[in-house]
Amino acid sequence: MRDVAIISFAQGKNERSIDDRNEVEMLMPVTGAALAAVDMTIQDIGFTCSGSTDYLAGAAFSFVTTLDGVGPWPPIQESHVEMDGAWAVYEAWVKLQLGEIDSALVYCYGKSSPGDLPMVMTRQLDPYSVGPLWPDSVSLAALQARALLDSGKATVEQMAEVAARSRKAALANPNAQVANDTPADQHLQQPETVAPLRKHDCPPLTDGVAAVVLAADDVARQRCERPAWITGIDHRIEPMALGVRDLTDSPSARLAAQKAGVGDGPVQVAELHAPFTHQELILREAIGLGEDVDVNPSGGALAANPMMTAGLIRMGEVASRIHSGAIDRGVAHATSGPCLQQNLVCVLEGKR
């Protein structure tokens, strides 16, 4: 296996609605910053991979136009995943392992503001038996939360503590969309929006973009003083049918964490892509994170949740802390689909 690392990370400021720029205009300064940080241009990149979904733009193959954000001429070798950018990282990592390239640029973006996101997300459901019912993403998360509460594995007080801690941590994140220092008990005084979820239990609707640069072996060492080496990465998927799953658990996240080697060493920071408060509780148990692990010091998806981008941001946040020398080992997680259906886990280390 080749040594592969994230050597650069950049993201735009996450906002509720970005009306004055299209996706290309949002991407150009971010991809440019990611490349400039390691003194590279698109001509130095062997492979470019993007993550997004055409359902947000409402236009088929809209991702092709965003290549203008990186400069596709002269022609470049590129690919696209209809997933969060974390899965684009996985594709680039595989290509780097094959030895065909030594560097890769991964970018992703999501503008949730133009449409009704909870309804757009129904397109992820079984198109025959569930999709036609149009159950929105918040209602499905509420079903999962109710199952978790009824099982006795969690309480609304614990969910409120997740929200309070995450959004307080976001005060130190200049790119966060929602940040405040509201005590958990004040959160619980608010009415339920979709029982048992309250407003603080749900992620904000976010427009945002992010990019990372990956490199292998000596290229990584030459371009970055302290690369964030990917020592383990794995992703798993659970059945589409919600009725055959235990919504109070995440076997796919547990298996991905095991295959990625989370338990092979101490974890200092974990960035979990948990859009809803109860999902962080499920993921902490499934991945095997102890109380000493600093979870979502950036604020996580509760502070900003740009679609198809929040998972890659989790990787970037961990990588940035390794680049700065703040930590030696961390875990990044990304999810997609209803109720934590698909899960990717990545272990990043500063020493190789």
Secondary structure, 3 states (H helix, E strand, C coil): CCCEEEEEEEECCCECCCCCCCHHHHHHHHHHHHHHCCCCCHHHCCEEEEECCHHHHCCCCHHHHHHHHCCCCCCCCEEEECCCHHHHHHHHHHHHHCCCCCEEEEEEEEECCCCCHHHHHHHHCCCCCCHHHCCCHHHHHHHHHHHHHHHCCCCHHHHHHHHHHHHHHHHHCCCCCCCCCCCHHHHCCCCEEECCEEHHHCCCCEEEEEEEEEEEHHHHHHHCCCCEEEEEEEEEECCCCHHHCCCCCCHHHHHHHHHHCHHHCCCCEEECCCCCHHHHHHHHHHHCCCCCCEECCCCHHHCCCECCCHHHHHHHHHHHHHHHCCCCEEEEEEEECCCCCEEEEEEEECCC
